[in-house]
């Protein structure tokens, strides 16, 4: 009788663990599916594909994103080389572009006064579309902005950096000269007041885009 009771008890706890494991897996699967949002992307061959991705991919600093054709489908990871553009259901749009990029970090200033560029293929968030488009790239060093006239193919980085010179902090606001060329006829005071951040650049491009 005691052996029967022991066997029954062990089987009971074993079945309980299996039940809890099944419940946990089902819960995680349900939570994952409830976080799915519709997304449309165009691949490098120009084919449009619709499916789903997760909320965590809606951050501005997009490096890659998971995609599934159906809610129950398997995720595939897409990189910039795989995609021409992405549009999320919340309206966020990213484009893939090969750009010359120079990174800067205001929290780690150096005495290097010349920007160093590398060619990279990146996801860029589209902020403004018009006669001149505004894009943003985000990494651990912060935001970097790019601009492109709608009738041109090549993006240019809006150049901004800070560095030390003789113990003082010097700010390179070359991006303001770039804006003056991109938006010829814009008042000098408007350009002078632009700051290198999302809010200020979005406002400037929004007002001056024809």
N, C-alpha and C positions, 0 to 999 in steps of 0.2 A: 504493500500500500504506500509506504514512504517513497519507494522508487518511482511509483506511478505519479505521486504528487510532485516529486522533484522534476520529473520529465515534463509534466504538464506546466509547471511554473517556468521552466527554462524555455519551453516552446511559446508560452504566453508572452514572455519578455522579448523573445526573438521576433515574434509577429508584431509586437508593439513598435519595435525599432524599425521594422520594415515599413509599417504604416506611417510612422513619423517621417521617414525618409521620403516616401512617396508624396506625402502631404507637402513637405518642404520643396521638393522638385516641382510639384504642381503650382505651388505658390509663387516660386521664382519665375516659372514659365509664364504664369498669368501676369505678374508684375512687369515682366519684360515686354509682353505683348501690349499691355496697356500704355507703355511708354513709346510705342511705335507711332511715328508720324509720317504722312505721305511726303514723298520727295520725287522730283523729276530731274534726271540728268541727261546730258548729251555727251556721248563718248567721242573719242578722237576721230572716229569714222563718220561722225555726223548723225548717228542713230540716237533717237530719243527713247529713253527707258523710264518707266514709272514703277515705283515700288514703295518701300518703307525703310525708314532708318529710325534711330533712337534719339530721344531728346538730348542726350549728352553731346550729340554732334552739332548742336546749334550754337556752340560757343564761337566767338569771332575768330579765335586762333585755330583755324581748321588746317590740320596737317594730312589727315586721311579721313575717310568715313566709311561706315559699314552700310551695306545695302542688301536688301532681300526683295525678291520680286513679289512674294506673297507674305502675309503675316506669319504663316507657319513655315516659311521657307528658311533656308540656311543663309547666314550672313556671308557676304564676300567683302573684303577690304579693298577699297579703291584708293589709288594714289593720284597725285596730279597728272602723272603721265598717262593715266587711263581715261581722264575726263576732260572735256572742253568747258563745260559749265554745269552748275548745280543750282536748283531752285528748291528751297524748303517751303513747306506749307505756310510758315509764318511770314513769307515774303523775302527772307534773306536769299541773296543770290551771290554765288561765287563763280569766278572765272579762273581758268588755268592760264598762266602766262610764264614765259621764260624771260626773266628780267636780270639786269645787273643791279645787285643789291649791296648796300653798305650798311652794316648794323651799327647801332650806337646804344649806349646805356648811360643815362644821366646819373645813375647811382655809382658808376665806376668810371669816373673821368680819368683820362690820361693826358700826357703831353703831346700825343700824336695829333698833328693838326691837318693831316691829309687823310681823306676818306679812302678806304681800301674796298674794292668791289669784287664780287664773285658772281658768276652766272648761275642762276638756279631756276628751276621750274617749280612754281608755287601756286597754291590756292590763294586768291585775293578776293576779299569781300568787296562787293560793289556797293558804294555808298551813294553816289550820285551819277545819274546818266543824263547826258545832254550834249551840248556842243563840245564840252570837255568833261570827260568822265573822271571820277575820283574813286580810288580803290585803297584798301587798307590791308596790310599784312601784320599779324601779331605773333610775336614769339616771347621768350622769357625776358628779353631786353626792353620790350614795350612795342609801341605801334610805329610802323613805317608806312608812309603814304606815297601813292603813285598817281600820276595823272596821264591822260591820253586824249588828245583831240579825237572826236568820233570818226574823222576821215583819215586817221592814221592807224598804223598797226602796232607801233612800238610804244611801250609805256616808259615813262621816265620817273625815276624816284625823285620826290620832292626832298631836296637836300637840307637837312638840319642836323647839327651836332654841336656839342659843347666840349671844350677841352681846356686844359691848363696851359697858360703861357706866362712865364715869369711869376708864378705863384697866384695869378689871377685867372678867373674863369672867363673864357671867351666863347661867345655864341656865334656860330656860323648860320646865318639866316638866308642862305642862298635860295631857299624855296620861295622867298618873296620876289626875287628877281625873276624866277621861273614863272610865277603867277602873273607878273607884269607882262611877260611875253605871251603867255597863254591867253590872257584876258586884256588885250590891248585896248586902251581907252578907259580902263578902270581907274578911278581916282587914286592918287598916291596915298592919301590918308586911309582909304579902305584897305589897301595892301599893307600899309604900315601897321595897322591894328590887328592883322590876322595872327593867330597863334597856331603853333604846330600841335593841334589836338583835334579830335573828332568833332567836337561841338563847333569850334571856330571855323575849321575848314569846310564843314558841311554847310554852315550858314553862308560863308563866302561864295562857295560854288553854287548854292541854291539861288542866291541873289543875282549873281553875275552870269549865270548860264542862260543864253538866249533860247 
